[in-house]
């Protein structure tokens, strides 16, 4: 094997076959650097897995070897002992990734190379719109503006999606209201910009309607000006 040093991680987690293990152990007897790395990897694996011992899944060996083939480490360098700990850190991370630990009643393989940031999170409107009982109510607006209230009674959530609404006048803000039978308009949020997506506060599931007014900065406890627009929640 041209780069037997690359087997350090697999050896430390017992992922080599008999032939590979025998060859690496012969090399290990002559390579102090590899022995130090194996000791460090096993120590890290012991710490991570000390809480519970579990039989590793049958596919673990193939996954470890596949990852080793995809990311080839550099051969070990001869470094002073004071620098050895820093050099071992990437290898310790690799060992931790291969350790199977118990979590929430099941087995989990830690994979630090997984990039969760690539997952696009749905917006509030998308999440509510995806509800099985989602209802959409178009709001009557002038001047080409568009606004929709999307409500899910099951989630008890609603969101206002507005486009091309003119900005509120200076010193003013759009205030959102939920209309409740016997109570009247209850404040449900503020909207400063004309293009916005606002999740309503309060109890949308029991509301019978929705409205928008223009109020002083900071909002009001109850509507003080005529509504910009209102809509009734049909069959509420």
Buried (B, 14 or more C-beta within 10 A) or exposed (E): EEEBBBBBBBBBBBBBEEEBBEBBEEBBEEBEBBBBBBEBBBBBBEEBBEEEEEEBEEEBBEBBBEBBEEEEBEEBEEEEEEEBEEBBEEBBBBBBBBBBBEEEEEBEBBEEEEEEEEEEEEEBBEBBBEBEEBBEBEBEBEEEBEBBBBBBBEBEBBBBBBBEBEEBEEEBBBBBBBBBEEEEBBBBBBBEEBEBBBBBBBEBBBBBBBBBBBBEEEBBEEBEEEBBBBBEBEEB
